[in-house]
Amino acid sequence: MVRVLIVDDDKNIREFIRLELEEEGYATVESTDGRDALRNIKEHPCDIAVVDVMMPYMDGIALTKEIRDIYNIPIIILTAKGQIEDKELAYAAGTDDYLVKPFEAKELIFRIKALLRRYGAGEEESPVRLGNVLLYQQNYSIKIDSKTVKLPLKEFELLYMLGKNPGRVFTREQLIEDIWGLDFEGDNRTVDVHIKRLRERFRQLSVPVSIHTVRGVGYSLEVDG
């Protein structure tokens, strides 16, 4: 049975989410803040986390960073309406998705199902090979010969998408839509920032992979040599 970690200091919201998820057949673990959540997830391993941003002691952004550093599970952040800053911080911290309050239970459930499919699908797939580099979707890591390197979620997803289609040119709009989602409210510079980070990693790791800028269009990945 899939177990969902629900983290919110509002008892009514926790109960609302818990009842809806239990009706769908999910088990739940409830926490009132980030510190409580870290204790609970250690004792009761969870498959996905639904985390509110504003909480005492440890807020949702800090909790997301902690979960991402320790566990390989999807995270959905709950934000207040119109708080673009919260969404930006949440993505930087490593969240997979966000949902604006108030929200319908049905929307939360289909987002949970989509993320669980995405995380679960990687377990059956073979790694993508780029020369002596292997991309492992299930744990967001790359293997260079015998050395394994973990990447932040969005950097890996960007590299994985380009790596599965070497030589294909993707527009910034395509990359935003496929990796950040249709409701992402940032701008296309987000892609440029992540591409820059990947290029810096390539230089540090000396991998035979290049991401080329196609002026006026977007990016493509090439295996060197």
C-alpha positions as CSV (number, residue, x, y, z in Angstrom):
1,M,0.0,0.0,0.0
2,V,1.3,3.5,-0.9
3,R,1.9,5.6,2.1
4,V,1.6,9.4,1.9
5,L,3.3,11.9,4.3
6,I,0.9,14.8,5.0
7,V,2.6,17.8,6.5
8,D,0.5,20.8,7.5
9,D,0.0,22.7,10.8
10,D,-3.7,23.1,10.0
11,K,-5.5,20.2,11.5
12,N,-8.5,20.7,9.2
13,I,-6.4,20.5,6.1
14,R,-4.6,17.4,7.3
15,E,-7.9,15.7,8.0
16,F,-9.4,16.7,4.7
17,I,-6.4,15.3,2.8
18,R,-6.2,12.2,4.9
19,L,-9.9,11.3,4.4
20,E,-9.7,11.8,0.7
21,L,-6.5,9.7,0.3
22,E,-7.7,6.9,2.5
23,E,-10.9,6.7,0.4
24,E,-8.6,6.2,-2.6
25,G,-6.8,3.4,-0.8
26,Y,-3.7,5.2,0.4
27,A,-2.2,4.9,3.9
28,T,-1.2,8.2,5.5
29,V,1.2,9.6,8.1
30,E,0.4,13.1,9.5
31,S,2.9,15.7,10.8
32,T,2.3,19.2,12.1
33,D,5.7,20.7,11.0
34,G,9.0,19.9,9.3
35,R,10.7,18.6,12.4
36,D,7.8,16.3,13.2
37,A,7.8,15.1,9.6
38,L,11.4,14.1,9.6
39,R,10.9,12.0,12.8
40,N,7.8,10.4,11.3
41,I,9.2,9.5,7.9
42,K,12.2,7.9,9.6
43,E,9.9,5.6,11.6
44,H,7.3,5.2,8.9
45,P,8.9,5.2,5.4
46,C,6.6,7.0,2.9
47,D,6.3,6.9,-0.9
48,I,5.4,10.5,-1.5
49,A,5.1,13.7,0.6
50,V,2.5,16.5,0.5
51,V,4.0,19.5,2.3
52,D,2.6,22.9,3.2
53,V,5.0,25.9,2.9
54,M,4.1,28.0,6.0
55,M,4.7,26.0,9.2
56,P,6.3,26.7,12.6
57,Y,9.7,25.4,13.6
58,M,10.7,24.1,10.1
59,D,8.8,25.4,7.1
60,G,8.0,23.4,3.9
61,I,10.9,24.7,1.9
62,A,13.5,23.6,4.5
63,L,11.7,20.3,4.9
64,T,11.8,19.7,1.1
65,K,15.5,20.2,1.1
66,E,16.0,17.8,4.0
67,I,13.7,15.1,2.3
68,R,15.5,15.6,-1.0
69,D,18.9,15.1,0.6
70,I,17.9,11.8,2.3
71,Y,15.0,10.2,0.5
72,N,14.2,9.5,-3.2
73,I,10.4,10.2,-3.0
74,P,8.3,12.8,-4.9
75,I,7.2,15.9,-3.1
76,I,4.2,18.2,-3.7
77,I,4.3,21.6,-2.1
78,L,1.1,23.4,-1.0
79,T,1.3,27.2,-1.5
80,A,-1.0,30.2,-0.8
81,K,-2.7,31.7,-3.9
82,G,-0.5,34.0,-5.8
83,Q,2.7,33.4,-3.9
84,I,5.1,33.0,-6.8
85,E,8.1,33.4,-4.5
86,D,7.0,30.3,-2.6
87,K,6.8,28.3,-5.8
88,E,10.2,29.6,-7.0
89,L,11.8,28.6,-3.6
90,A,10.0,25.3,-3.7
91,Y,11.4,24.3,-7.1
92,A,14.9,25.5,-6.0
93,A,14.6,23.3,-2.9
94,G,13.7,20.2,-5.1
95,T,10.0,19.9,-5.1
96,D,8.4,17.9,-8.0
97,D,5.1,19.8,-8.1
98,Y,3.0,22.4,-6.3
99,L,-0.7,22.9,-5.7
100,V,-2.3,26.3,-4.8
101,K,-4.7,26.5,-1.8
102,P,-7.7,26.1,-1.9
103,F,-7.6,23.0,-4.1
104,E,-9.9,20.2,-5.0
105,A,-9.0,16.7,-3.6
106,K,-9.4,15.2,-7.1
107,E,-6.6,17.4,-8.4
108,L,-4.3,16.5,-5.6
109,I,-5.0,12.8,-6.1
110,F,-4.3,12.8,-9.9
111,R,-1.1,14.7,-9.3
112,I,0.0,12.1,-6.7
113,K,-0.8,9.3,-9.1
114,A,1.2,11.0,-11.9
115,L,4.2,11.5,-9.7
116,L,4.1,7.9,-8.4
117,R,3.9,6.6,-12.0
118,R,6.9,8.8,-13.0
119,Y,9.0,7.7,-10.1
120,G,8.0,4.0,-10.4
121,A,8.5,3.8,-14.2
122,G,12.2,4.5,-13.9
123,E,12.7,1.3,-11.9
124,E,12.0,-0.8,-15.0
125,E,13.9,1.3,-17.5
126,S,17.5,0.7,-18.7
127,P,19.9,3.5,-18.2
128,V,20.5,6.0,-21.0
129,R,24.1,5.6,-22.3
130,L,26.1,8.6,-23.6
131,G,29.5,7.3,-24.3
132,N,31.0,6.2,-21.0
133,V,28.2,8.0,-19.1
134,L,25.0,6.2,-17.9
135,L,21.9,8.1,-16.8
136,Y,19.8,6.3,-14.1
137,Q,16.3,7.7,-13.9
138,Q,15.3,5.8,-10.8
139,N,17.7,7.7,-8.5
140,Y,18.6,10.7,-10.5
141,S,22.2,9.8,-10.8
142,I,24.8,9.5,-13.5
143,K,27.6,7.0,-13.6
144,I,30.9,7.8,-15.3
145,D,32.9,4.6,-15.7
146,S,32.8,3.4,-12.0
147,K,32.0,6.8,-10.4
148,T,28.4,7.7,-9.5
149,V,27.3,11.3,-9.2
150,K,23.9,12.4,-7.9
151,L,22.2,15.3,-9.6
152,P,19.4,17.6,-8.4
153,L,16.0,16.6,-9.7
154,K,15.4,19.3,-12.4
155,E,19.0,19.2,-13.6
156,F,18.7,15.4,-14.0
157,E,15.3,15.6,-15.7
158,L,16.7,18.2,-18.2
159,L,19.8,16.1,-18.9
160,Y,17.7,12.9,-19.2
161,M,15.3,14.4,-21.7
162,L,18.1,15.8,-23.8
163,G,20.1,12.6,-23.4
164,K,17.3,10.3,-24.6
165,N,17.1,12.3,-27.8
166,P,20.7,13.2,-28.8
167,G,20.9,15.6,-31.6
168,R,17.3,16.7,-31.3
169,V,16.7,20.4,-30.8
170,F,14.3,21.3,-28.0
171,T,12.9,24.8,-27.6
172,R,12.9,26.4,-24.2
173,E,9.1,26.2,-24.2
174,Q,9.2,22.4,-24.8
175,L,11.6,21.9,-22.0
176,I,9.6,24.1,-19.6
177,E,6.4,22.3,-20.4
178,D,7.8,18.7,-20.1
179,I,10.0,19.3,-17.0
180,W,8.4,22.1,-15.0
181,G,4.8,21.6,-16.2
182,L,2.2,23.7,-18.0
183,D,1.4,25.7,-14.9
184,F,4.9,26.8,-14.2
185,E,4.8,30.6,-13.7
186,G,8.5,31.4,-14.0
187,D,10.2,32.3,-17.3
188,N,12.4,30.6,-19.9
189,R,15.6,31.8,-18.1
190,T,15.0,28.9,-15.7
191,V,16.1,26.6,-18.5
192,D,19.2,28.7,-19.3
193,V,20.2,28.6,-15.6
194,H,19.9,24.8,-15.4
195,I,21.8,24.4,-18.7
196,K,24.6,26.5,-17.4
197,R,24.8,24.3,-14.2
198,L,24.9,21.2,-16.3
199,R,27.7,22.6,-18.5
200,E,29.7,23.4,-15.4
201,R,29.3,19.9,-14.1
202,F,30.4,18.5,-17.5
203,R,33.6,20.5,-17.3
204,Q,34.3,19.4,-13.7
205,L,33.6,15.7,-14.5
206,S,35.3,15.7,-17.9
207,V,32.4,13.9,-19.6
208,P,32.2,13.5,-23.4
209,V,28.9,15.3,-23.6
210,S,28.1,18.8,-24.8
211,I,24.9,20.8,-24.8
212,H,24.7,23.1,-27.8
213,T,22.8,26.4,-28.0
214,V,20.8,26.7,-31.2
215,R,20.4,30.4,-31.6
216,G,16.8,31.6,-31.6
217,V,15.5,28.0,-31.0
218,G,16.8,26.2,-27.9
219,Y,19.2,23.4,-27.0
220,S,20.5,20.0,-28.2
221,L,22.8,17.4,-26.7
222,E,25.7,15.8,-28.5
223,V,28.1,13.0,-27.5
224,D,31.6,14.1,-28.4
225,G,34.0,12.0,-30.3
